[in-house]
């Protein structure tokens, strides 16, 4: 379960990073 949660957090972080990079 913790591994799945960590995976989701990584996906969310990657999405936010990509969005910020595209907006810059």
C-alpha positions in Angstrom: 0.0 0.0 0.0 2.8 2.4 0.9 4.5 1.6 -2.3 1.4 2.4 -4.3 0.9 5.7 -2.4 4.5 6.6 -3.2 4.0 5.8 -6.8 0.9 8.1 -7.0 2.9 10.9 -5.2 5.6 10.5 -7.8 3.1 10.8 -10.7 1.5 13.9 -9.2 4.9 15.5 -8.6 5.9 14.7 -12.2 2.7 16.1 -13.5 3.0 19.4 -11.6 6.7 19.7 -12.6 5.7 19.2 -16.3 2.9 21.7 -16.0 5.1 24.3 -14.4 7.8 23.7 -17.0 5.3 24.1 -19.9 3.9 27.2 -18.3 7.4 28.8 -17.9 
